[in-house]
Amino acid sequence: VRKMWDLTENAKRFISHYKHLVIMGTGNYANLLTKQLEYYEIAFEGYAVTNPDKDETCFNNKPVWRLKEIPFEKDDTGILIGILIVDKEDIINSLKDANIDNYYMPFKINIFN
């Protein structure tokens, strides 16, 4: 039985490839992903959203960036999708628009890029 704070082996493998981790989203699933990373003592830099509100600069005491403005080298940064995958195409298009190829979707769909 998987517990809510468990990370899959695929997620752990994805995480191990990157110097910087950023969670996409600032909702319930981003919160769950935060708890999972904290449980495993995995550091992450902050959060990214497609179009942040002007007052959305911090979530869980971490910075929130516009997806296109994440301040780390793209090759060194893995994006964990902390959003329920309802419209997968929408999320993938937002990532493509930001020139992001290194992402992993732990909820509902597992994609290892």
C-alpha positions as CSV (number, residue, x, y, z in Angstrom):
1,V,0.0,0.0,0.0
2,R,1.4,3.4,-1.0
3,K,1.2,6.1,1.5
4,M,0.4,9.7,0.5
5,W,4.1,10.8,1.1
6,D,5.6,8.0,-0.9
7,L,7.4,9.0,-4.1
8,T,7.5,6.4,-6.8
9,E,10.8,4.9,-7.9
10,N,10.4,6.7,-11.3
11,A,10.0,10.0,-9.5
12,K,13.1,9.4,-7.4
13,R,15.1,8.5,-10.5
14,F,13.9,11.6,-12.3
15,I,14.8,13.8,-9.3
16,S,18.3,12.3,-9.1
17,H,19.2,13.7,-12.5
18,Y,18.9,17.3,-11.6
19,K,20.8,19.9,-9.6
20,H,17.6,22.1,-9.2
21,L,14.0,21.0,-8.7
22,V,11.0,23.2,-9.2
23,I,7.4,22.3,-8.6
24,M,4.9,23.4,-11.2
25,G,1.7,24.6,-9.6
26,T,0.7,26.2,-6.2
27,G,-2.4,24.2,-5.4
28,N,-3.3,21.0,-3.5
29,Y,-1.2,18.7,-5.6
30,A,1.8,21.0,-5.3
31,N,1.3,20.9,-1.6
32,L,1.2,17.1,-1.6
33,L,4.3,17.0,-3.7
34,T,6.0,19.4,-1.3
35,K,5.1,17.1,1.6
36,Q,6.6,14.1,-0.3
37,L,9.8,15.9,-1.0
38,E,10.1,17.1,2.6
39,Y,9.4,13.5,3.9
40,Y,12.4,12.3,1.8
41,E,14.5,15.4,2.7
42,I,14.8,16.3,-1.0
43,A,15.6,20.0,-1.4
44,F,13.8,22.0,-4.1
45,E,14.1,25.6,-5.1
46,G,10.5,26.8,-5.3
47,Y,7.4,26.8,-7.5
48,A,6.5,27.9,-11.0
49,V,3.2,28.8,-12.6
50,T,2.3,29.8,-16.2
51,N,0.9,33.2,-15.2
52,P,1.3,34.1,-11.6
53,D,-0.9,36.8,-10.0
54,K,1.1,39.9,-9.2
55,D,0.9,39.1,-5.5
56,E,1.8,35.4,-6.0
57,T,5.5,35.6,-5.2
58,C,5.7,33.1,-2.4
59,F,4.1,29.7,-1.6
60,N,5.1,27.5,1.4
61,N,7.8,30.0,2.2
62,K,9.4,29.4,-1.2
63,P,9.6,31.7,-4.3
64,V,7.0,31.4,-7.1
65,W,8.3,32.2,-10.6
66,R,6.7,32.5,-14.0
67,L,7.4,29.3,-15.8
68,K,9.3,31.1,-18.5
69,E,11.5,32.9,-15.9
70,I,12.8,30.1,-13.7
71,P,16.3,31.4,-12.8
72,F,18.3,28.2,-13.3
73,E,20.0,26.6,-16.3
74,K,17.3,24.5,-18.0
75,D,19.6,21.5,-18.4
76,D,20.2,21.4,-14.6
77,T,16.6,21.9,-13.6
78,G,13.8,19.3,-13.3
79,I,10.2,20.3,-13.2
80,L,7.8,18.2,-11.1
81,I,4.2,18.8,-12.2
82,G,2.2,19.5,-9.0
83,I,-1.0,19.8,-10.9
84,L,-3.8,17.2,-11.3
85,I,-3.5,16.1,-14.9
86,V,-6.9,17.0,-16.4
87,D,-5.8,18.7,-19.5
88,K,-2.4,17.1,-20.2
89,E,-2.0,19.0,-23.5
90,D,-2.5,22.4,-21.8
91,I,0.3,21.6,-19.3
92,I,2.6,20.2,-22.0
93,N,2.0,23.3,-24.2
94,S,2.8,25.6,-21.3
95,L,6.1,23.7,-20.8
96,K,6.9,23.8,-24.5
97,D,6.2,27.6,-24.6
98,A,8.8,28.0,-21.8
99,N,11.3,25.7,-23.6
100,I,11.2,23.2,-20.8
101,D,11.8,19.5,-21.7
102,N,12.8,18.1,-18.3
103,Y,9.5,17.4,-16.5
104,Y,7.8,14.6,-14.7
105,M,4.1,14.2,-14.0
106,P,3.7,12.1,-10.7
107,F,-0.1,12.4,-10.5
108,K,-2.2,10.2,-12.8
109,I,0.3,10.0,-15.6
110,N,3.9,9.0,-15.4
111,I,6.1,10.5,-18.1
112,F,9.9,10.2,-18.0
113,N,11.6,12.7,-20.4
